[in-house]
Structures are given as C-alpha cells and as structure tokens.
Amino acid sequence: MLLFCHALVGAFLPFFVLSGNWVSAKNINFYNVRPPVDPTPFPNSFKCFTCDNAVDNYNCNRWAEDRWCPESTQYCLTVHLFTDHGKSTSVTKKCATGEECHFVGCHHHRESGHTECVSCCEGMICNVEIPTNHTNAVFAVLHARRTSDGSRWTVNIAVLVSVVMIALS
C-alpha cells in the first residue's frame, strides 16, 4: 500500500507543480471566453468587456463585469490612453450606442503627451484587444445590415460586383 501511495504522489506531483505555470497571466486566452449560458434579457442581446480606467488591457479583461448590455446599445466601445512609449495608462471598455462610436480613431494630446485611441465593434464580447494606432482604432461592424422588415439581408452592389469580377478574372 505504501508503494502505491508513493506511485500516486510521483505521478501527480509534477502535474501540480507544472499547473502553477499554466495559470499565469500570459497564458490566459481571452479569445476563448464563452459567456455563461443564461437567458438573454431581450432578442439580439450581447455582452462586452466592461471596465473603467483599468491600468492595462489584461486587468480590464480579467476583472470585467459579466453583464448584458442595455437594449439601447448596439456596440462595444474601447478607449485606450497610452504614453509616447506605448505604455498603457488607462483602458475603458463599455457597451455603446452608434453615436458614441462616431469618435473612433487616435488623437494625440499635446498637453499631456498621451495618445488616446478609440475603437468600436459589433458582436458578443468583441472588444478583447485595445486600439493602439489608426489601423486598429476603427468601427468594426461584423454583421450585414438588415432591411426594415428584418427578414432580408441588404447587399452592397459595389461589393457584389467586385467579387463577381474577381471570380471571373
């Protein structure tokens, strides 16, 4: 019996020692976050990472509140304030209306020397990353717009013609 206990300890001890490395901050994959399966408060509801003036993106995502966005919102907004050297000083994420998303982009504040980048996205917890430049400080709409009756997808004719022309060439 003693030999059996030693064998069990020898088999599982490395697992417990190594498991401490698996739980480190750099190994958390926020892209695989799945919201819990709970009833949605209204049709087409969604969640965003939400935080107010977190010190960096990791702390924002790690401690983000898990709650449904209000029905009056359609997007997730992220505001990232950082120094000239790229060090984050503030990250704010929240649910937002379309009007709040009109201010996407990056703006340099001369008086403080900081840069503020704002991005918006559409979809369930889509605001994992923070905007850091004009390339990713954008308004990313992932879903096609629906017509007023809600049953048909509207298609941009220019995009459709471009796709057909590329396919034919």
C-alpha positions as a Markdown table, in Angstrom:
| # | Residue | x | y | z |
|---|---|---|---|---|
| 1 | Met | 0.0 | 0.0 | 0.0 |
| 2 | Leu | 2.8 | 2.4 | 0.8 |
| 3 | Leu | 4.4 | 1.7 | -2.6 |
| 4 | Phe | 1.0 | 2.5 | -4.2 |
| 5 | Cys | 0.8 | 5.9 | -2.4 |
| 6 | His | 4.4 | 6.8 | -3.4 |
| 7 | Ala | 3.5 | 5.9 | -7.0 |
| 8 | Leu | 0.4 | 8.2 | -6.9 |
| 9 | Val | 2.4 | 11.1 | -5.4 |
| 10 | Gly | 5.1 | 10.6 | -8.0 |
| 11 | Ala | 2.5 | 10.6 | -10.8 |
| 12 | Phe | 0.6 | 13.6 | -9.7 |
| 13 | Leu | 3.2 | 15.8 | -8.1 |
| 14 | Pro | 4.7 | 17.1 | -11.4 |
| 15 | Phe | 1.1 | 17.9 | -12.6 |
| 16 | Phe | 0.5 | 20.2 | -9.5 |
| 17 | Val | 4.0 | 21.8 | -9.8 |
| 18 | Leu | 3.5 | 22.5 | -13.5 |
| 19 | Ser | -0.1 | 23.6 | -13.1 |
| 20 | Gly | 1.2 | 26.8 | -11.4 |
| 21 | Asn | 2.7 | 27.9 | -14.8 |
| 22 | Trp | -0.5 | 27.2 | -16.7 |
| 23 | Val | -2.4 | 29.7 | -14.6 |
| 24 | Ser | -0.1 | 32.7 | -15.2 |
| 25 | Ala | -1.5 | 35.9 | -16.8 |
| 26 | Lys | 0.3 | 35.4 | -20.1 |
| 27 | Asn | -1.4 | 32.1 | -20.7 |
| 28 | Ile | -5.0 | 33.3 | -20.4 |
| 29 | Asn | -6.6 | 33.3 | -23.8 |
| 30 | Phe | -9.4 | 35.9 | -23.7 |
| 31 | Tyr | -10.4 | 34.9 | -27.3 |
| 32 | Asn | -11.9 | 31.7 | -26.0 |
| 33 | Val | -14.1 | 33.4 | -23.4 |
| 34 | Arg | -17.5 | 32.0 | -23.6 |
| 35 | Pro | -20.3 | 33.8 | -21.8 |
| 36 | Pro | -22.3 | 31.6 | -19.5 |
| 37 | Val | -25.5 | 30.2 | -20.9 |
| 38 | Asp | -28.0 | 32.3 | -19.1 |
| 39 | Pro | -31.3 | 33.7 | -20.5 |
| 40 | Thr | -30.9 | 36.8 | -22.6 |
| 41 | Pro | -32.8 | 39.8 | -21.4 |
| 42 | Phe | -34.0 | 40.7 | -24.9 |
| 43 | Pro | -33.6 | 39.5 | -28.5 |
| 44 | Asn | -30.2 | 40.0 | -30.1 |
| 45 | Ser | -28.7 | 41.0 | -26.7 |
| 46 | Phe | -24.9 | 40.8 | -26.3 |
| 47 | Lys | -22.1 | 41.4 | -23.8 |
| 48 | Cys | -18.9 | 43.5 | -23.9 |
| 49 | Phe | -15.8 | 43.5 | -21.7 |
| 50 | Thr | -16.5 | 46.4 | -19.3 |
| 51 | Cys | -14.1 | 48.4 | -17.1 |
| 52 | Asp | -13.5 | 52.0 | -16.2 |
| 53 | Asn | -9.9 | 53.3 | -16.2 |
| 54 | Ala | -8.2 | 50.0 | -15.7 |
| 55 | Val | -4.3 | 50.2 | -15.7 |
| 56 | Asp | -4.0 | 48.0 | -18.8 |
| 57 | Asn | -5.8 | 45.6 | -21.1 |
| 58 | Tyr | -5.1 | 42.5 | -19.1 |
| 59 | Asn | -6.6 | 43.9 | -15.9 |
| 60 | Cys | -9.6 | 45.2 | -17.7 |
| 61 | Asn | -10.4 | 41.9 | -19.3 |
| 62 | Arg | -9.5 | 39.9 | -16.2 |
| 63 | Trp | -11.9 | 41.8 | -13.9 |
| 64 | Ala | -14.5 | 42.8 | -16.5 |
| 65 | Glu | -18.1 | 42.7 | -15.3 |
| 66 | Asp | -20.1 | 39.9 | -16.9 |
| 67 | Arg | -23.4 | 41.6 | -17.7 |
| 68 | Trp | -25.7 | 42.1 | -20.6 |
| 69 | Cys | -25.6 | 45.4 | -22.5 |
| 70 | Pro | -28.6 | 47.6 | -22.3 |
| 71 | Glu | -31.1 | 47.3 | -25.1 |
| 72 | Ser | -30.3 | 50.9 | -26.2 |
| 73 | Thr | -26.8 | 49.9 | -27.2 |
| 74 | Gln | -25.5 | 48.0 | -30.2 |
| 75 | Tyr | -21.7 | 48.0 | -29.9 |
| 76 | Cys | -18.7 | 47.6 | -27.6 |
| 77 | Leu | -16.5 | 50.6 | -27.2 |
| 78 | Thr | -12.8 | 50.7 | -26.1 |
| 79 | Val | -10.9 | 53.8 | -25.1 |
| 80 | His | -7.1 | 53.3 | -24.7 |
| 81 | Leu | -4.9 | 56.0 | -23.3 |
| 82 | Phe | -1.1 | 55.5 | -23.5 |
| 83 | Thr | 2.2 | 57.3 | -23.4 |
| 84 | Asp | 4.6 | 58.1 | -26.2 |
| 85 | His | 6.5 | 55.0 | -25.4 |
| 86 | Gly | 3.3 | 52.8 | -25.8 |
| 87 | Lys | 2.8 | 52.1 | -22.0 |
| 88 | Ser | -0.9 | 52.0 | -21.2 |
| 89 | Thr | -2.2 | 54.4 | -18.6 |
| 90 | Ser | -5.9 | 53.8 | -18.9 |
| 91 | Val | -8.3 | 51.3 | -20.5 |
| 92 | Thr | -12.0 | 51.8 | -20.5 |
| 93 | Lys | -14.4 | 49.4 | -22.1 |
| 94 | Lys | -18.2 | 49.5 | -22.2 |
| 95 | Cys | -21.4 | 49.0 | -24.2 |
| 96 | Ala | -22.1 | 51.9 | -26.6 |
| 97 | Thr | -24.6 | 53.4 | -28.9 |
| 98 | Gly | -23.9 | 54.2 | -32.5 |
| 99 | Glu | -23.5 | 57.9 | -31.7 |
| 100 | Glu | -20.7 | 57.1 | -29.1 |
| 101 | Cys | -18.9 | 55.2 | -31.9 |
| 102 | His | -18.6 | 58.2 | -34.2 |
| 103 | Phe | -15.4 | 59.2 | -32.4 |
| 104 | Val | -13.2 | 56.3 | -33.3 |
| 105 | Gly | -9.5 | 56.9 | -34.2 |
| 106 | Cys | -6.4 | 58.1 | -32.5 |
| 107 | His | -5.8 | 61.6 | -31.1 |
| 108 | His | -2.6 | 62.9 | -29.6 |
| 109 | His | -3.0 | 65.2 | -26.6 |
| 110 | Arg | -0.1 | 67.7 | -26.8 |
| 111 | Glu | -0.6 | 69.0 | -23.2 |
| 112 | Ser | -0.1 | 65.6 | -21.6 |
| 113 | Gly | 1.9 | 63.8 | -24.3 |
| 114 | His | -0.5 | 60.9 | -24.3 |
| 115 | Thr | -2.3 | 59.3 | -27.2 |
| 116 | Glu | -6.0 | 58.3 | -27.0 |
| 117 | Cys | -7.3 | 55.6 | -29.4 |
| 118 | Val | -10.9 | 54.7 | -29.6 |
| 119 | Ser | -12.5 | 51.7 | -31.3 |
| 120 | Cys | -15.9 | 50.1 | -31.6 |
| 121 | Cys | -17.0 | 46.7 | -32.6 |
| 122 | Glu | -20.2 | 44.7 | -33.0 |
| 123 | Gly | -20.7 | 41.2 | -31.6 |
| 124 | Met | -20.6 | 39.2 | -28.4 |
| 125 | Ile | -17.5 | 40.3 | -26.3 |
| 126 | Cys | -15.7 | 41.5 | -29.4 |
| 127 | Asn | -13.6 | 44.1 | -27.6 |
| 128 | Val | -10.8 | 41.8 | -26.4 |
| 129 | Glu | -8.0 | 43.9 | -27.8 |
| 130 | Ile | -7.2 | 47.6 | -27.3 |
| 131 | Pro | -6.6 | 50.0 | -30.2 |
| 132 | Thr | -3.0 | 51.2 | -30.4 |
| 133 | Asn | -2.9 | 53.1 | -33.8 |
| 134 | His | -5.0 | 54.2 | -36.8 |
| 135 | Thr | -5.1 | 50.7 | -38.2 |
| 136 | Asn | -7.0 | 49.1 | -35.3 |
| 137 | Ala | -8.8 | 52.2 | -33.9 |
| 138 | Val | -11.8 | 51.6 | -36.2 |
| 139 | Phe | -15.5 | 51.0 | -36.1 |
| 140 | Ala | -15.7 | 47.3 | -37.0 |
| 141 | Val | -19.2 | 46.2 | -37.9 |
| 142 | Leu | -19.3 | 42.4 | -38.4 |
| 143 | His | -22.8 | 41.7 | -39.4 |
| 144 | Ala | -24.7 | 42.8 | -42.5 |
| 145 | Arg | -27.4 | 45.3 | -42.0 |
| 146 | Arg | -31.0 | 44.1 | -42.2 |
| 147 | Thr | -33.8 | 45.7 | -44.1 |
| 148 | Ser | -36.6 | 47.3 | -42.2 |
| 149 | Asp | -38.7 | 44.1 | -42.2 |
| 150 | Gly | -35.8 | 42.3 | -40.6 |
| 151 | Ser | -36.1 | 39.3 | -42.9 |
| 152 | Arg | -33.7 | 40.1 | -45.8 |
| 153 | Trp | -30.1 | 40.9 | -45.9 |
| 154 | Thr | -29.1 | 44.1 | -47.8 |
| 155 | Val | -26.2 | 43.6 | -50.1 |
| 156 | Asn | -23.8 | 46.4 | -51.2 |
| 157 | Ile | -24.0 | 46.2 | -55.0 |
| 158 | Ala | -20.4 | 47.5 | -55.4 |
| 159 | Val | -19.0 | 44.7 | -53.2 |
| 160 | Leu | -21.1 | 42.1 | -55.1 |
| 161 | Val | -19.9 | 43.4 | -58.5 |
| 162 | Ser | -16.3 | 43.4 | -57.3 |
| 163 | Val | -16.5 | 39.8 | -56.0 |
| 164 | Val | -18.0 | 38.6 | -59.3 |
| 165 | Met | -15.3 | 40.5 | -61.4 |
| 166 | Ile | -12.5 | 38.9 | -59.3 |
| 167 | Ala | -14.1 | 35.5 | -59.6 |
| 168 | Leu | -14.4 | 35.8 | -63.4 |
| 169 | Ser | -10.8 | 37.0 | -63.9 |
